[in-house]
């Protein structure tokens, strides 16, 4: 049953061919068998999962099934879950058990999903390979013997779904943390429009950038997950009133005379990418042309400056958000000689190196000496990029670009911090602007590993983003179940 997509499993559940208890038991068995190998779960919740599944079967028997009733999912361990440990993959929150439920996880409960557990990530979502996790890095299920990265920060989510240890998962995307890991694990990762999914109860990294979204095996699955996750939330001041509805397979947006202008970004033309990525991207562009799409070149003049702007704005917001972890109210506490010594010792022991690095950078750029020179300049670049995207969407309906420069790298890769940061080049601009972007598999490289490309839309054009992504998914037509673990 673990080979079923979310859409297929839901159909079989509704038809009575399988039960939620049977499906959940299969996934729990998979977690027991492969969980340690992939290191994708931080906390597994078998008792909760079986109780959720039994309740789902009871609702379905009573004719009161919910939209996603009985589907076993994984929750990124950044979302607060009432009564269940929520760590943000940090020693600082190693034993934190919240007394409240995040809005996104509550929405998924309301949709009838089964919670398998909380999955791994970069500490406080700060990283690219999920190597900053206090619990160790998750493993990419593709070519497991090579111990490749599953990406970050939502690496546990993509590892779990790609490896058949969850039917779908939640993620968060601050600068590419859904789309990059989805691309290198062959999954579909959707960063919705900022505000479409509530941030309430999601442990904050950079509040103006953090965006919850789904990770799934197919575009249709991601759309169903997003429909359950999205919704206006009075508790989140940035929550949008626009909704997102999806009740089944997405409709075609191309073919049968339907026209669409698809943009390619001029400034990305000379960015170095692998030969495989270049070949597959060109093939998928040709496929869109064959369906009637008009390909147009658009310019986002400052998009190559987005990386620098992001790594000023995000650490600045992080330094403010993480100031609450002081050893006094909750989280790790290391006793000192006085209150200030307790602050120092608690933070020194609780935070990993990358979190400390970003907090120090953020504090520095917010200092009176640096605020105008760095932070305000980054804010101006952010506005220029936003204006450029608005202008581009007057010339085209949607935009496409690579999700990453190449395939998954080894976890043993000894990259310097700036080299890790550069991997976000294709993804950070969409977070700065708050627009939707979906990474969808576009093919397999010659080394057998998956590659992804992005579909980008204007604000609240999430449905059309997913519809075009489905065309790319169909054209690529890859089997995105890793042979080393899925037993094809």
C-alpha positions in Angstrom: 0.0 0.0 0.0 2.9 2.4 0.5 3.2 2.6 -3.3 -0.1 4.3 -3.5 -0.2 8.1 -4.1 -2.3 10.1 -1.7 -5.0 10.5 -4.4 -5.0 6.7 -5.1 -5.1 5.8 -1.4 -8.0 8.2 -0.8 -10.0 6.6 -3.6 -9.4 3.1 -2.2 -10.3 4.3 1.3 -13.5 5.8 0.0 -14.4 2.7 -2.0 -13.8 0.4 1.0 -10.9 -1.5 -0.7 -8.6 -0.7 2.2 -9.0 0.7 5.7 -7.2 3.5 7.4 -6.0 1.1 10.1 -4.4 -1.2 7.5 -2.8 1.7 5.6 -1.4 3.2 8.8 -0.1 -0.1 10.0 1.8 -0.5 6.8 3.4 2.9 7.2 4.3 2.3 10.8 5.9 -1.0 9.8 8.0 0.9 7.2 9.1 3.4 9.8 10.2 0.6 12.1 12.1 -1.0 9.3 13.7 2.0 7.6 13.4 4.9 10.0 16.8 4.5 11.5 18.4 4.1 8.1 16.9 7.3 6.8 16.9 9.2 10.1 13.9 11.2 8.9 11.8 11.0 12.0 12.6 12.7 15.3 9.5 11.5 17.1 7.2 8.7 15.9 3.7 8.6 17.3 2.4 5.0 16.8 -0.4 5.2 19.4 -1.7 8.5 18.2 -1.5 7.2 14.6 -3.5 4.1 15.3 -6.1 6.0 17.3 -6.4 8.6 14.4 -6.8 5.7 11.9 -9.5 3.9 14.0 -11.4 7.2 14.4 -11.2 7.7 10.6 -12.6 4.3 9.8 -15.4 4.9 12.2 -16.3 8.2 10.5 -16.2 6.6 7.1 -18.5 3.8 8.3 -20.9 6.4 9.6 -20.9 8.2 6.3 -19.2 11.2 7.7 -15.8 11.0 6.1 -13.6 14.1 6.1 -11.7 15.4 3.0 -8.4 13.5 3.7 -9.7 10.9 6.1 -7.3 8.2 7.0 -4.2 9.4 5.1 -1.0 8.9 7.2 1.2 12.1 7.0 4.4 13.4 8.7 4.6 16.8 10.3 7.8 18.8 10.1 9.1 19.2 13.6 8.7 23.0 13.4 4.9 22.9 13.9 3.6 22.8 17.5 1.6 19.7 18.2 -0.3 19.6 21.5 1.1 17.0 23.8 3.7 15.8 21.3 7.4 16.8 21.5 8.2 19.7 19.2 12.0 20.3 18.9 12.8 22.4 15.9 15.7 19.9 15.6 17.5 21.9 18.4 19.0 21.0 21.7 17.3 24.2 22.9 13.9 22.6 22.5 14.9 18.9 22.9 12.2 18.2 25.5 9.6 20.9 24.7 6.0 19.6 24.7 3.6 22.4 23.7 0.1 22.8 25.2 -1.3 24.1 21.9 -1.7 23.1 18.3 -0.4 25.0 15.3 -3.1 26.2 12.9 -1.7 24.1 10.0 -1.6 20.9 12.0 -5.1 21.6 13.4 -6.4 22.1 9.9 -4.9 18.7 8.9 -6.5 17.1 12.0 -9.8 18.7 10.9 -9.3 17.1 7.4 -9.0 13.7 9.0 -5.3 12.9 8.5 -3.4 10.4 10.6 -0.3 11.7 12.3 2.7 9.3 12.0 5.1 11.6 13.8 7.4 14.6 13.6 10.2 14.7 11.0 13.7 16.0 10.9 15.0 19.3 9.7 17.8 21.8 9.9 18.0 23.4 13.4 15.3 26.1 13.5 15.0 25.6 9.7 18.4 27.2 9.2 20.4 25.2 6.6 20.5 23.6 3.2 21.3 19.9 3.8 19.6 19.3 7.2 23.1 18.8 8.6 22.5 21.4 11.3 19.9 19.2 13.1 20.8 18.3 16.7 19.5 14.8 15.8 21.8 14.2 12.8 21.0 14.6 9.1 18.2 12.7 7.3 19.3 10.5 4.3 18.1 10.8 0.7 16.4 7.5 -0.2 17.9 7.7 -3.7 21.1 5.6 -3.9 21.2 5.2 -0.1 24.6 3.6 -0.1 26.0 7.0 -1.2 24.5 8.8 1.8 23.3 11.8 -0.2 21.6 14.8 1.3 17.8 15.0 1.3 18.1 18.8 1.3 17.0 21.3 3.8 15.5 22.6 5.8 12.6 20.2 5.1 14.9 17.2 4.5 13.1 14.9 6.9 9.9 15.6 5.1 11.2 14.8 1.7 13.2 11.8 3.0 10.0 10.4 4.6 7.8 10.8 1.6 10.3 9.7 -1.0 11.2 6.6 1.1 7.6 5.6 1.6 7.6 6.4 5.3 4.7 8.9 4.9 2.1 9.5 2.2 2.7 13.2 2.3 4.3 15.7 4.7 4.3 19.3 5.7 7.2 21.6 5.2 8.2 25.2 5.6 9.9 27.4 3.0 11.9 30.5 4.1 14.3 30.6 1.2 13.7 27.3 -0.7 13.4 24.9 2.2 10.5 23.0 0.5 11.5 23.3 -3.1 15.2 22.5 -3.0 14.8 19.2 -1.0 11.8 18.3 -3.1 13.8 18.8 -6.3 16.7 16.5 -5.2 14.5 13.8 -3.9 12.1 13.6 -6.8 9.2 15.0 -4.9 6.7 17.8 -5.5 7.2 20.7 -3.1 4.8 23.7 -3.1 5.7 27.1 -1.5 2.3 28.8 -1.5 1.6 32.5 -1.6 2.8 34.1 1.7 -0.2 34.2 4.0 -2.2 31.4 2.4 -1.2 29.0 5.1 -1.1 30.4 8.7 2.2 30.6 10.5 0.6 30.5 13.9 2.1 27.8 16.1 5.0 27.3 13.6 8.3 28.0 15.3 9.6 31.2 13.7 12.8 31.7 11.7 12.2 34.8 9.6 8.6 36.0 10.0 8.3 37.9 6.7 9.6 34.9 4.7 8.4 31.7 6.5 5.8 29.9 4.4 4.2 26.5 5.3 3.5 24.2 2.4 3.0 20.6 1.3 5.5 17.9 0.1 4.0 15.0 -1.8 4.7 12.5 -4.5 2.5 14.1 -7.2 1.1 17.5 -8.0 -2.5 16.3 -7.4 -1.4 15.1 -4.0 0.2 18.4 -3.2 -2.9 20.3 -4.3 -5.1 18.2 -1.9 -2.7 18.8 0.9 -2.5 22.5 0.3 -6.3 22.7 0.3 -6.4 21.2 3.7 -3.5 23.3 5.1 -4.7 26.7 3.8 -7.2 29.0 5.3 -7.6 32.4 7.0 -6.5 32.5 10.6 -7.4 35.4 12.9 -4.4 34.4 15.1 -1.9 35.3 12.4 -1.8 39.0 11.4 -0.2 38.1 8.1 -2.9 35.5 7.2 -4.6 36.2 3.9 -8.4 35.9 3.4 -7.9 34.3 0.0 -8.6 30.5 0.2 -7.5 27.6 -1.9 -9.9 24.9 -2.9 -9.2 21.6 -4.6 -11.4 18.5 -4.4 -9.8 16.2 -7.0 -7.4 16.0 -10.0 -6.3 19.3 -11.4 -7.7 20.5 -14.7 -5.4 20.9 -17.7 -4.3 24.4 -18.4 -2.7 23.7 -21.8 -3.7 21.7 -24.8 -6.9 21.6 -26.9 -6.4 25.2 -28.0 -5.7 26.6 -24.5 -3.0 29.3 -24.6 -0.5 30.4 -22.0 2.5 32.7 -21.9 5.3 31.1 -20.0 8.3 33.2 -19.0 11.9 32.3 -18.6 14.2 34.6 -16.6 16.8 36.3 -18.7 19.2 36.8 -15.8 19.4 33.1 -15.1 20.6 32.3 -18.6 24.3 32.6 -17.6 24.1 31.0 -14.2 26.1 27.8 -14.1 24.0 24.7 -13.9 24.7 21.0 -14.6 24.5 19.8 -18.2 21.7 17.4 -17.1 19.7 20.3 -15.6 20.2 22.4 -18.7 19.1 19.5 -21.0 16.1 18.5 -19.0 14.9 22.1 -18.6 15.1 22.7 -22.4 13.2 19.4 -23.0 10.4 20.5 -20.6 10.2 23.9 -22.3 9.9 22.2 -25.7 7.1 20.0 -24.2 5.2 23.1 -23.1 5.6 24.7 -26.5 4.2 21.5 -28.1 1.1 21.9 -25.9 0.6 25.5 -27.2 2.5 27.6 -24.6 4.2 30.7 -25.8 7.6 31.0 -24.3 8.7 34.6 -23.6 11.8 36.0 -22.0 11.3 38.2 -19.0 13.8 40.3 -17.0 14.1 40.4 -13.2 17.1 42.8 -13.1 18.1 42.4 -9.5 17.3 38.7 -9.0 21.0 37.8 -8.7 21.1 40.2 -5.7 18.3 38.3 -4.0 20.7 35.9 -2.3 22.6 38.8 -0.6 19.4 40.5 0.4 18.0 37.3 1.8 21.0 36.5 3.9 20.7 40.0 5.5 17.0 40.1 6.0 16.5 36.4 7.2 19.3 36.5 9.9 18.0 39.9 11.1 14.6 38.5 11.7 16.0 35.4 13.2 18.0 37.3 15.7 14.8 39.0 16.9 12.7 35.8 16.9 15.3 33.6 18.7 15.8 36.2 21.4 13.0 34.5 23.3 15.1 31.4 24.0 16.8 32.7 27.1 16.7 29.8 29.5 14.0 31.5 31.6 10.6 30.8 30.2 10.9 27.4 28.3 13.5 25.4 26.6 17.0 24.5 27.8 18.2 26.2 30.9 21.8 26.1 32.1 22.3 27.8 35.5 24.8 30.6 35.7 26.1 32.9 38.4 23.4 35.5 37.6 20.7 36.1 35.1 23.0 37.3 32.4 25.3 34.3 32.9 22.3 32.0 32.6 21.3 33.7 29.4 24.8 33.2 28.0 25.3 29.6 29.1 21.8 28.5 28.0 22.2 29.9 24.5 25.7 28.7 24.1 24.7 25.2 25.0 21.3 25.2 23.3 22.1 26.6 19.8 24.2 24.9 17.2 26.9 26.7 15.2 24.8 27.7 12.2 22.0 29.2 14.3 24.6 31.1 16.3 26.2 32.3 13.1 22.9 33.7 11.7 21.9 35.3 15.0 25.3 37.1 15.2 25.0 38.3 11.6 21.4 39.4 12.2 22.3 41.3 15.3 25.2 42.9 13.5 23.1 44.2 10.5 20.5 45.6 12.9 23.0 47.6 14.9 22.9 51.3 14.6 26.1 51.4 12.6 24.9 48.8 10.0 21.2 49.3 9.8 21.1 51.8 6.9 24.1 50.3 5.1 22.9 46.7 5.1 19.3 46.1 6.3 17.7 49.0 4.5 19.7 48.4 1.4 18.5 44.7 1.4 14.9 46.0 1.9 15.3 48.3 -1.1 16.6 45.3 -3.3 13.6 43.3 -2.1 11.2 46.0 -3.3 13.0 46.2 -6.7 12.7 42.5 -7.2 9.0 42.6 -6.2 8.4 45.4 -8.7 10.3 43.5 -11.4 8.1 40.4 -10.9 5.0 42.5 -11.1 6.2 43.9 -14.4 7.1 40.4 -15.7 3.7 39.0 -15.0 2.2 41.7 -17.3 4.2 40.0 -20.1 3.6 36.4 -19.1 1.1 34.3 -17.1 3.6 32.0 -15.3 7.4 31.7 -15.0 9.7 28.6 -15.0 13.2 28.1 -13.9 15.4 25.4 -12.4 14.9 24.5 -8.7 18.6 23.7 -8.2 21.8 23.7 -10.2 22.3 19.9 -10.0 21.4 16.7 -8.3 21.8 15.7 -4.6 25.3 16.0 -3.1 27.0 13.8 -0.6 26.4 14.6 3.1 30.2 14.4 3.4 30.6 17.4 1.1 32.8 19.9 2.9 31.2 23.1 1.8 31.8 26.4 3.5 28.8 28.4 4.7 28.8 30.8 1.7 28.9 27.8 -0.6 25.8 26.3 1.1 24.1 29.7 0.9 24.7 29.9 -2.9 22.6 26.7 -3.4 19.6 28.9 -2.7 20.1 31.1 -5.7 17.1 29.8 -7.7 14.7 29.9 -4.8 15.2 32.9 -2.4 13.7 35.6 -4.6 10.2 34.1 -4.4 10.2 34.2 -0.6 11.4 37.9 -0.7 8.4 38.7 -2.9 5.9 36.3 -1.3 4.7 34.7 -4.5 3.9 31.0 -5.1 6.4 28.5 -6.5 6.3 24.8 -7.0 9.2 22.4 -7.6 8.2 19.5 -9.8 10.3 16.6 -11.1 11.5 17.3 -14.6 13.5 14.1 -15.2 16.4 12.0 -14.1 20.0 12.9 -14.6 22.5 10.5 -16.2 23.6 9.5 -12.7 20.0 8.3 -12.0 19.2 11.0 -9.6 16.1 13.3 -9.9 16.1 17.0 -10.9 13.3 19.5 -10.5 12.2 22.7 -12.1 10.0 25.5 -10.6 6.8 27.0 -11.8 6.3 30.5 -10.4 3.1 32.6 -10.3 1.8 36.0 -9.2 0.4 36.3 -5.7 -2.6 34.0 -5.1 -2.1 32.3 -8.5 -1.4 29.1 -6.7 -3.9 27.0 -8.6 -2.4 27.9 -12.0 1.1 27.2 -10.7 0.0 23.7 -9.8 -1.8 23.2 -13.1 1.3 24.0 -15.1 3.4 21.9 -12.8 1.1 19.0 -13.5 1.9 19.3 -17.3 5.6 19.2 -16.5 5.1 16.2 -14.3 3.3 14.4 -17.1 5.9 15.3 -19.7 8.8 14.1 -17.5 6.8 10.9 -16.6 9.5 9.6 -14.2 8.9 6.9 -11.6 9.9 8.9 -8.5 10.1 5.9 -6.2 13.7 5.2 -5.3 14.6 1.6 -6.2 16.9 1.2 -3.2 14.0 1.4 -0.7 10.7 1.1 -2.6 11.3 -2.3 -4.0 10.3 -1.7 -7.6 
